[in-house]
Amino acid sequence: MSKDLESAAGSARHIARWQKAQQLLLNGRSDQALLCYQDLTRQFPDTARLWYELGFAAGKQLEFALADEACQRAVALAAKNVSLLVLLGQQYHWLRRLDRARACFEQAVAAAPTIAMRRTALSPAVPGPERLPAPRQATPR
């Protein structure tokens, strides 16, 4: 049986714990969120989004090895999830793991080229052509 919290295997109690971890993380209490995510990933190791959020919490706590490990697990589980792959690419970019960030973006594009290109273009962490300044016009002297 799959141990994926997003599937039917996740009970209302587990979903509530996940939401609590998300709230802790959003409220800047990444130390407490990290403990929740570690527990949830032990119980539901097949949930890519949990691993991504664990990596985010670990990064906030400057636990870079754990953040990297969690993101690697999330990438392995999110092989065709374009949105999550883009988020993971952004996370790797923040962690200064540019090689892995690029690999995530490439994997997202391979999975769904048009969707991935739109998502990365709209992403605040990755400048898209819409947000780049227009080239300056040469002014005659």
LOVOKOL-408612 format. One line per 8 residues: their letters; for each residue z, x, y of N, C-alpha, C. Coordinates in Angstrom, 1 decimal. Example, Ala and Ser with C-alpha at 12.3 -4.5 7.8 and 13.67 -1.06 7.14 Angstrom:
2
AS	7.8:13.2:-5.7:7.8:12.3:-4.5:7.8:13.2:-3.3  7.1:12.8:-2.2:7.1:13.7:-1.1:7.9:12.9:0.0
END
This chain:
141
MSKDLESA	0.0:0.8:-1.2:0.0:0.0:0.0:0.0:0.9:1.2  -0.8:0.5:2.2:-0.9:1.3:3.5:0.4:1.2:4.3  0.8:2.3:4.8:2.0:2.3:5.7:1.6:2.4:7.1  0.9:1.3:7.5:0.4:1.2:8.9:1.1:0.1:9.6  1.8:0.4:10.7:2.6:-0.5:11.4:1.8:-1.6:12.1  0.5:-1.3:12.4:-0.3:-2.2:13.1:-0.9:-3.3:12.1  -0.8:-3.0:10.8:-1.2:-4.0:9.8:-0.1:-5.0:9.5  -0.3:-5.8:8.5:0.7:-6.8:8.1:2.0:-6.2:7.6
AGSARHIA	1.9:-4.9:7.3:3.1:-4.2:6.8:4.2:-4.1:7.8  3.9:-4.2:9.1:4.9:-4.0:10.1:5.6:-5.3:10.4  6.9:-5.3:10.2:7.7:-6.6:10.5:8.0:-6.7:12.0  8.4:-7.9:12.4:8.8:-8.1:13.8:9.8:-7.1:14.3  10.8:-6.8:13.4:11.8:-5.8:13.8:11.2:-4.4:14.1  10.3:-4.0:13.2:9.6:-2.7:13.4:8.8:-2.7:14.7  8.1:-3.8:14.9:7.2:-3.9:16.1:8.2:-3.8:17.4  9.3:-4.5:17.3:10.3:-4.5:18.4:10.8:-3.0:18.7
RWQKAQQL	11.0:-2.3:17.6:11.4:-0.9:17.8:10.3:0.0:18.4  9.1:-0.3:18.0:7.9:0.4:18.6:7.9:0.1:20.1  8.0:-1.2:20.4:8.0:-1.6:21.9:9.1:-0.9:22.6  10.3:-0.8:22.0:11.4:-0.2:22.6:11.1:1.3:22.9  10.5:2.0:21.9:10.1:3.4:22.1:9.1:3.5:23.3  8.2:2.6:23.3:7.2:2.6:24.4:7.9:2.4:25.8  8.8:1.5:25.9:9.6:1.3:27.1:10.4:2.5:27.5  11.0:3.1:26.5:11.8:4.3:26.8:10.9:5.4:27.4
LLNGRSDQ	9.7:5.6:26.8:8.7:6.6:27.3:8.3:6.2:28.7  7.9:5.0:28.9:7.5:4.6:30.2:8.6:4.7:31.3  9.8:4.6:30.9:10.9:4.7:31.8:11.4:6.1:32.0  10.7:7.1:31.4:11.1:8.5:31.6:12.2:9.0:30.7  12.4:8.2:29.7:13.5:8.6:28.7:12.8:9.2:27.4  12.0:10.2:27.6:11.2:10.7:26.5:12.1:11.3:25.4  13.3:11.8:25.7:14.2:12.3:24.7:14.5:11.2:23.7  14.9:10.1:24.2:15.3:9.0:23.3:14.0:8.4:22.6
ALLCYQDL	12.9:8.3:23.3:11.7:7.8:22.8:11.2:8.7:21.6  11.4:10.0:21.8:11.0:11.0:20.8:11.7:10.7:19.4  13.0:10.4:19.5:13.8:10.1:18.3:13.2:8.8:17.6  12.9:7.8:18.4:12.4:6.6:17.9:11.1:6.8:17.2  10.2:7.5:17.9:8.9:7.8:17.3:8.9:8.6:16.0  9.8:9.6:16.0:10.0:10.4:14.8:10.4:9.5:13.6  11.3:8.6:13.9:11.7:7.6:12.8:10.6:6.7:12.4  9.9:6.2:13.4:8.8:5.2:13.1:7.7:5.9:12.3
TRQFPDTA	7.3:7.2:12.7:6.3:7.9:12.0:6.7:8.2:10.5  7.9:8.4:10.3:8.4:8.6:8.9:8.2:7.3:8.1  8.5:6.2:8.7:8.3:4.9:8.0:6.9:4.4:7.9  6.1:4.7:8.9:4.7:4.3:9.0:3.8:5.4:9.3  3.6:6.3:8.3:2.8:7.5:8.5:1.3:7.3:8.7  0.8:6.1:8.5:-0.6:5.8:8.6:-1.0:5.2:9.9  -0.1:5.1:10.9:-0.4:4.5:12.1:-0.7:5.5:13.2  -2.0:5.7:13.4:-2.5:6.7:14.3:-1.9:6.6:15.7
RLWYELGF	-1.8:5.4:16.2:-1.3:5.2:17.6:0.2:5.7:17.7  1.0:5.5:16.6:2.4:6.0:16.6:2.3:7.6:16.8  1.4:8.2:16.1:1.4:9.7:16.1:0.9:10.1:17.5  0.0:9.4:18.1:-0.4:9.7:19.5:0.8:9.6:20.4  1.5:8.5:20.3:2.6:8.3:21.2:3.8:9.3:21.0  4.0:9.7:19.7:4.9:10.8:19.4:4.5:12.1:20.0  3.2:12.4:20.0:2.7:13.6:20.6:2.9:13.6:22.1  2.7:12.4:22.7:2.9:12.2:24.2:4.4:12.5:24.5
AAGKQLEF	5.3:11.8:23.7:6.8:12.0:24.0:7.2:13.5:23.8  6.7:14.1:22.7:7.0:15.5:22.4:6.5:16.4:23.6  5.3:16.1:24.1:4.8:16.9:25.2:5.7:16.8:26.4  6.2:15.6:26.7:7.1:15.3:27.8:8.4:16.1:27.7  8.8:16.3:26.4:10.0:17.1:26.2:9.7:18.6:26.0  8.5:19.0:26.3:8.1:20.4:26.2:8.1:20.9:24.7  8.0:20.0:23.8:8.0:20.4:22.4:6.5:20.4:22.0  5.9:21.5:22.4:4.4:21.6:22.3:3.9:21.7:20.9
ALADEACQ	4.7:22.4:20.0:4.2:22.5:18.6:4.3:21.1:17.9  5.3:20.4:18.2:5.4:19.0:17.7:4.3:18.1:18.2  4.1:18.2:19.5:3.0:17.4:20.2:1.7:17.7:19.6  1.4:19.0:19.3:0.1:19.4:18.7:0.0:18.8:17.3  1.1:19.0:16.5:1.1:18.5:15.2:0.9:17.0:15.1  1.6:16.2:16.0:1.4:14.8:16.0:0.0:14.4:16.4  -0.6:15.1:17.4:-1.9:14.7:17.8:-2.9:15.0:16.7  -2.7:16.1:16.0:-3.6:16.4:14.8:-3.6:15.3:13.8
RAVALAAK	-2.3:14.8:13.5:-2.2:13.7:12.6:-3.0:12.4:13.1  -2.8:12.2:14.4:-3.5:11.0:15.0:-5.0:11.1:14.9  -5.5:12.3:15.2:-7.0:12.5:15.1:-7.4:12.3:13.7  -6.7:12.8:12.7:-7.1:12.6:11.3:-7.1:11.1:11.0  -6.2:10.3:11.5:-6.1:8.9:11.2:-7.1:8.0:12.0  -7.5:8.6:13.2:-8.3:7.8:14.1:-9.8:8.2:14.1  -10.3:8.5:12.9:-11.6:9.0:12.8:-12.7:8.2:13.5  -12.6:6.9:13.6:-13.7:6.1:14.2:-13.1:5.3:15.4
NVSLLVLL	-11.9:5.5:15.8:-11.3:4.7:16.9:-11.6:5.4:18.2  -12.6:5.0:18.8:-13.1:5.7:20.0:-12.1:5.7:21.1  -11.4:4.6:21.4:-10.4:4.6:22.5:-9.3:5.6:22.2  -8.8:5.6:21.0:-7.7:6.5:20.7:-8.2:8.0:20.7  -9.4:8.2:20.3:-9.9:9.6:20.3:-10.1:10.1:21.7  -10.5:9.2:22.6:-10.6:9.6:24.1:-9.1:9.9:24.6  -8.2:9.0:24.3:-6.8:9.3:24.7:-6.3:10.6:24.1  -6.6:10.9:22.9:-6.2:12.1:22.3:-6.8:13.3:23.0
GQQYHWLR	-8.1:13.2:23.3:-8.8:14.2:24.1:-8.1:14.5:25.4  -7.7:13.4:26.1:-6.9:13.6:27.3:-5.6:14.2:27.1  -4.9:13.8:26.0:-3.6:14.4:25.7:-3.8:15.9:25.4  -4.8:16.3:24.7:-5.0:17.7:24.4:-5.4:18.5:25.7  -6.1:17.8:26.6:-6.4:18.4:27.9:-5.1:18.7:28.6  -4.2:17.7:28.7:-2.9:17.9:29.3:-2.1:19.0:28.7  -2.2:19.2:27.4:-1.5:20.2:26.6:-2.2:21.6:26.8  -3.3:21.6:27.5:-4.1:22.8:27.7:-4.7:23.3:26.4
RLDRARAC	-5.1:22.4:25.5:-5.7:22.7:24.2:-7.2:22.2:24.4  -7.9:22.9:25.2:-9.3:22.5:25.6:-10.2:22.4:24.4  -10.1:23.3:23.5:-10.9:23.3:22.3:-10.7:22.0:21.5  -9.5:21.6:21.4:-9.2:20.3:20.6:-9.6:19.1:21.5  -9.4:19.2:22.8:-9.8:18.1:23.6:-11.3:17.8:23.5  -12.1:18.9:23.5:-13.5:18.8:23.4:-13.9:18.2:22.0  -13.2:18.7:21.0:-13.5:18.2:19.6:-13.2:16.6:19.6  -12.2:16.2:20.2:-11.9:14.7:20.2:-13.0:14.0:20.9
FEQAVAAA	-13.4:14.5:22.1:-14.4:13.8:22.8:-15.8:13.8:22.0  -16.1:14.9:21.4:-17.3:15.0:20.6:-17.2:14.0:19.4  -16.0:13.9:18.8:-15.8:13.0:17.7:-16.0:11.5:18.1  -15.5:11.2:19.3:-15.6:9.9:19.9:-17.1:9.6:20.2  -17.8:10.5:20.7:-19.2:10.3:21.0:-20.0:10.1:19.7  -19.7:10.9:18.7:-20.4:10.7:17.4:-20.1:9.4:16.8  -18.9:8.9:17.0:-18.5:7.6:16.4:-19.2:6.4:17.1  -19.3:6.5:18.4:-19.9:5.4:19.2:-20.4:5.9:20.5
PTIAMRRT	-21.6:6.5:20.6:-22.0:7.2:21.8:-21.9:6.4:23.1  -22.4:5.2:23.1:-22.4:4.5:24.4:-21.0:4.1:24.8  -20.2:3.7:23.9:-18.8:3.3:24.3:-18.0:4.6:24.7  -18.1:5.6:24.0:-17.3:6.8:24.3:-17.7:7.4:25.7  -19.0:7.4:26.0:-19.4:7.9:27.3:-18.9:7.0:28.4  -18.8:5.7:28.2:-18.2:4.9:29.3:-16.7:5.1:29.4  -16.0:5.3:28.3:-14.6:5.5:28.3:-14.3:6.8:29.0  -15.0:7.9:28.6:-14.7:9.2:29.3:-15.1:9.2:30.7
ALSPAVPG	-16.1:8.5:31.1:-16.5:8.4:32.5:-15.5:7.7:33.3  -14.8:6.7:32.8:-13.8:5.9:33.5:-12.4:6.5:33.4  -12.3:7.6:32.7:-11.0:8.2:32.4:-10.6:9.0:33.6  -9.3:8.8:34.0:-8.8:9.6:35.2:-8.7:11.1:34.8  -8.5:11.5:33.6:-8.3:12.9:33.2:-9.6:13.6:33.1  -10.7:12.9:32.9:-12.0:13.6:32.7:-12.9:13.0:33.8  -13.3:13.9:34.8:-14.1:13.3:35.8:-15.5:12.9:35.3  -15.9:11.7:35.6:-17.2:11.2:35.3:-18.1:11.3:36.5
PERLPAPR	-19.4:11.1:36.2:-20.3:11.3:37.3:-20.1:10.3:38.5  -19.4:9.2:38.2:-19.1:8.2:39.3:-18.1:8.7:40.3  -17.3:9.6:39.9:-16.2:10.1:40.8:-16.5:11.4:41.3  -17.5:12.1:41.0:-17.8:13.4:41.5:-18.4:13.2:42.9  -18.0:14.1:43.9:-18.6:13.9:45.2:-20.1:14.1:45.2  -20.7:13.3:46.1:-22.2:13.4:46.2:-22.5:14.8:46.8  -23.6:15.3:46.4:-24.0:16.6:47.0:-24.3:16.5:48.5  -23.9:17.5:49.2:-24.1:17.5:50.6:-25.5:17.7:50.9
QATPR	-25.9:17.0:51.9:-27.3:17.1:52.4:-27.4:18.3:53.3  -28.4:19.0:53.2:-28.6:20.2:54.1:-28.9:19.6:55.5  -28.2:20.2:56.5:-28.5:19.7:57.8:-29.4:20.8:58.5  -30.4:20.3:59.2:-31.3:21.2:59.9:-30.5:21.9:61.0  -30.8:23.2:61.2:-30.2:23.9:62.3:-31.1:24.1:63.5
END
